[in-house]
């Protein structure tokens, strides 16, 4: 389940993307021929660490840069734990792409995945690929709830990656080359590709695990000030994480049933199943839950010096006696929302006002929890970026659990490799001819 987003500065009729395709793509190249150098330093880490750029508002997404191809080129990807198929905008030529031609991925014929390759069958499961000949190219299509879509071809190309132990590796990984992007709405979507990080076999971390390169674990730490970091592998998982089992047999990071507390008190809102989706800017509740939570928030504002106001950013907003400069100016008027999980009694996800409010360019405070039913999500409940900021969130696919802990996402996790820290602020691939 993947709810995509657009800039939060436009009216609230969002460009919502909802993935209905779950692709499980095995690698298209021999793992034995691509094993990384096994020389181990005294401080060996089989994990990868990426700087994250972006914010919830006004940009509307968090992304990382990856280096693909030969000659190598840097591409930007929206980090998305709600889908597993990674895709990049590509020039084949491209219809509906938001990047200029010189920033599009250019596929070569020899990297195309054929229809008779097992990975193509997985893309189309439970149906079969519709191909006239076995050696035809393998196409993929992703349809979205707002009637947008992405169409392209499945490819396998070289990714240039740097491990935390300093090793530089080149691996053939499988992803989608999207050359037909349809957006029925009036607003231009983000000019990135999508980095699929769900627990399907097509995800980047699952492919790295198939090389015995990393554990099938990932985590992100998104800063409320913008930026943050993403890691693949388990070397950076801290102690003190609150762990909760993932729901079994789900392609998404789906929690056990949750109930809502308001200001620490039970609300009667129970049995919510929530998906943790970094591909969604905001948090979404089904209509009944959304209405009940919004009523609680509004009642909590009784007697407070706030008035409702229209704002182009989001549907529910308030103004004060003077424009707010940040959420810190207004958070004391609002109460904490908490998701508790009865099947995991010691686990709670606290949503302080900072985790469900934004302050817009007009100085208004707006409610960052939205009506999912209105945008086609039915009764699904999605925890998006706004509710994940300033927390390290860890997705452990090996032990089928998800966890989180409060963290300073403005700081890079400790690494003993000093040159790694120096290179952290920009895309880096030494010896591959990469320039900024």
N, C-alpha and C positions, 0 to 999 in steps of 0.2 A: 504494500500500500504506500503510495508515494504522492504526497500532496505538494506540488510545486507552487512557486510563488513568483510575485513580481515586485517591483519597487513599491514601497508602502506610501509613496507620495501621490499616487493616483487614487481616484475614487475606489470605494471598497468592493467594487465588482472585480474580484481578483482573478488573475490568470491562474486558475487552479489546475494542477496536473495530478492525475490519479492513475497510477500504473495498474493495468490489469494483466500484464505479462510478467510471469516469473520465469526467467531464463536460468538454466543451470548448465553453463558451458564448460566442458573440460578443456584442457589446454590442447592446442592444435600442433604443438611441437614436442619433440622428445625431451622429457625432463632430464634424462641421463646426459644429453648433449649440452645442457644448459646449467648444470649444477654450478653454484658459485664457488669461488675459491675457498677451500676448507681450511686454509691456514688460520689459526686462531691466535689472537693477541692475548695478553694477560687479562684483558678486560673485554671479552667478546660478547657482543650483543647481537642476536639475530632478530632485531626489530628495526623498524623504520619510523622516522619522525619527520613530520612535515609542518612548516608554518602555515597557519590559516589566516586568510584575509576576509574582510566582510563584516556585516553586522545585521541585526534584525531590522533596524530602521536607521537611515532611509533606504539602504541598499536592498535589503530583503533576502540575502543569502550569505553563506559562508563557503569559501572555496579554497582549493589548493592548486598548485601548479605541478604538472608532471611532464616528463621529457620523453617523447615518443619518436621513433623513426630513425632512418639513416639516410641522409644526415639528420641529426636530432633537432627537434623543435619543441618549444615550450607550449603547453596547452593548459587552459584553466578549466577546473571541474568543480561543480557544485557537489559538496559532500552529502551523500544521501543514504541513510541507513534504512530507507523505505523501499529500496529496489536493489536488485543484484546485477543487472546488466549495465556495464559502463558504456557510455557512448560519447562520441565527439562530433562536432559539426565538421562536415568534410566536403571537399570540392570534387563532385563527381559528374557534373557540376551540382550546385546546391540551390534548392528552392526554399525560401523562407529562412535561410540562415541569417543570423544577426551580426556575424563578423565579416570583415572584408576578405576578399579572396586570399590575400597574402597571410592571413591569420587562420585560414582553414586547413584542416588535415587533408593531404593529397594522397589518396590510396594508389598503390601500385598493384598490377594484376596478380603478381605472385603471392601477395599476402591475403588474397580472398579465400574464405572458407567455402568449400564446395558443399553441394546439397547432400552428398552421400557421406559426409563426415558426421560422426556421432553427435558433435556439438550442435549441428543444424537441427537434428531431430529433437534435441532437448529444447531448443528455442521454440519449436512449434508444438511441443507436447501440451495437451494429449492428442492433437491432430498430427498429421504427417506433413512434411514440406511439400508444397505444390511446385514441383519441378518437372520440366519436360525431359531433362536429361540428368543423370547422376552427377555429372561434372559441372552443372550450372552453379552460379554463385548462390550462396545461402542468404536470403533476405530476412529482415526482421521488421516488425511493426509494433509500435507501442501506441495504444489509444488512451485518451485521457477523458476525465469526466466532463470537462468543458467543451468536448467535441474536438479538441486539438489532437494532433497525432504526430508521431515521428516515424519515418520510414527510412530504411537503409540496408546496408549489407554487413554481414558479420566478417570480421577480419582478424588476423593475428600478426602483430608487429612487435618490434623491439622496444621495451621500456628501459630507460637508463635510471637506475636507482642507487641510492647510497644507504648502506646499513649504518646503524649507530656505532658499530665498531670501526667505521671508517672505510670498509670495503666498498668498492664500486662494482656493480654488477649490471649485466645486460640480459634481460629475459624476454622471451616471446610470450606475450599475454593476449588473451582473446577479448575483444570488445566490439562495439557497434560503430559503424561509420554512417552517420545520419546525413542524408543528402536531400530529404524532403520533409520539412518541418512546417506543419500547418497550425496557425494560431488564429482562431476565429474571433478573438477579442480585439478591441481597439488599441491595446497596449503591447509594446514590444517586450518579449520575455527576456530574461537575463542572457547575456551573450556567452554563456559557458556551455560545456558539456556536462554530463552527469557521471559522478563516480559512485557506482553501485556498491554498497557496503552491507547489504542485508546478509542473511545466513544461507543464501543459495550458493551453489557451486560456481556460479559465474562471477561472484564478487571478487574484487581484487585480492582481498585477504585470503579467501579460500584457494585461489590460484597460487598464491605465494606458499600457502601451507602444502599444496600438492608437490612443491619442489623440496619439501622439508626445510624450507628457508625460515619460516616464522611459525609460531603457534596461531591457530585460528581464533585470534583475539584482537579486538581493536578498541580504541577509545578516543574520545574527543573532549576538549576543554575549550568552550566558546566564551570569550570575554564579553561582558556587557558593555565594555568600552570599544569593542571591535577587535577582530583578530582572535588569536588563540593558537591551538595546535591540535594535530591529529597524529595518532600513533597506530602502527600495525605490529602485532606481536605482543608478548606479555611482560616484557622487561620493565615497563614503566607503570605497571599496575601497583598502586600504593596499598599499604595496609590500612585497615579501618574502613574499607568500602562496605556499604550496606548492600548485601546481595539478595536477589530474589530470583526464583526459578522462572525461566521463560516458559510460555505455554508450548507444549510439545506439538510437533507436526505442523508448525506454522512457518511460512516463508518470511514472516515479519517478526520484529521484536515485540511480541505481544505479552502483556503482563497477566498475572493472575488477577481475578476480580478485585476491584478497588472500591473503596467508599470515600466520600468527600466529607472533610471536616471544615468548618468555617470558624476562624478565631479559636481553634482548638476544640470546638464542640461538634458533636454529631449532627448531621443535617437530614438523615434519612435517605440520602442519595447513595445507593449501593449497587453492587454487581456490575461495575463498569469494567470493561476490558479495554485497555488503552495500548496503543501502538506508539513506540518511541521512534520518531521520524525526524532526523536532522535535515531532511529535504523540505520540511515545511517551516516557513518563517514563524507562524503563529500556532497556537493550540486550538483544537477544535473539539467541541462536544456535540453529541446528538441533540436535537432540538429540546427534548424534555429536560435533559441535564443542563444544557446551556441556559434555558429559561430560568430554571431553579437557581443556578449559581448566580446569574445576573441579578435576580431578585434579591438574593442575599447581599450582594455587593451594594446594590442600591439602598437597601434598608440600612446597611451599615453606614451610609453617608448622610443619614438623616441628621439635620442640625449642623452639618459641616459647611464651611464657606465655599461650596462648589455648585456650579450651575451646569446643566447640560448644554452642549453646544454642537453644532455641525462642524465636521472637519473632513476634508477630502481623504485623509489617511485611513480612517477606520470608522465603522458605523456608530459606535458608542463612545462619546467623548465628553469631558468635563473641562470647564475653565475656572480659574480662580480669580481673586481680586486683581491679580496681575499675572502676566504670562510666566509659566514655569520654565526654568532653564534645564532641569533634569528631573528624573524620577525621584531623586532624593528630596526635591522640594515639595513633593506631594504624597510620598509614600505613607507618611504618618496618618493620613486620613483614611487609609484602607487597611483591611485586616488580612491575615495570612490564610490562604487556602491550603489544605493538606490532603494528599491522597494517601490513605492508609490501606494496607493489604492484609486482610484478616488471615489469609493462609500463611503469611509471613509476618507474625505479630510485631516483630521488632523493626520492621521496615516501613518508613514513611518518606514520601516525597513532598517536602515543604515548598510551597510556592509563595514566597514573600511578594509584596506588591511589585518589586522589581522584576519578578518572574511572570507577571501578567499585565504590565502597563508599559506604554511607551509615551514619551513626550514629543510632540510633533514640532515641525518648524514654526508653527503658529503659537507655540507655547501652551498647547492644550494637553491634557492627560487622556489617553485613549485606552480602551479595554482590549487587550491582546488575546482574549479568548473569543472565538467566533463560533457561529452556528454552522456546524458541519452538515446538517441535513439540508440547509439552504444551498450548499454548493455541491450536493450530490453524494455526500458520504454516508447518508442514512444515519444509523445509530452508532457508527464508529466514533471512537474518541481517540484523538491524536495529540500526543505531547510533542510540540514543535520547539524550534530553537529558543523562542522567548522564555520558555519554562526550563530550559536546560543550561542557560548561561550561568557562568561562574560556578559550574559543577564539572568535575571530571566524571564522565559517564563511560562505563566500560561494558562492552558486549563480549561475553565469553562464550563462543560457539562450541568450544570443546566440552565445557561443563554445563552448557545450556542454562546460563544464568546471565542476568543483567544487574549492574550495580552502579552506585554513584556516591560521590563524596564532595563536600564543598572544597573548592580549590582556588588558588590564585592563577587564573588562566592568562594573565598578562606576562607570566614568567615562564621561560623554557624549563622543562624538567631537567634535573641534574644529569650531566654527561661528563665523564672524565676526559673526553676527547675535546681539548680546547679548540682545535681547529673546526670541529663540528659546530660549536657555538658561534664561532666567527662567521661561518657560512650560512647560518640558519636563516638569515633575513632575506635571502634571495635564492631563486632556483639554482641548483648546483649540480654539475656533472663533469668533474674534472676529466681531462683527456678525451672528451667527446666533442670538442669544438664548440661548446656552448658559450655564448656571450649574453650578457644581460640585455 
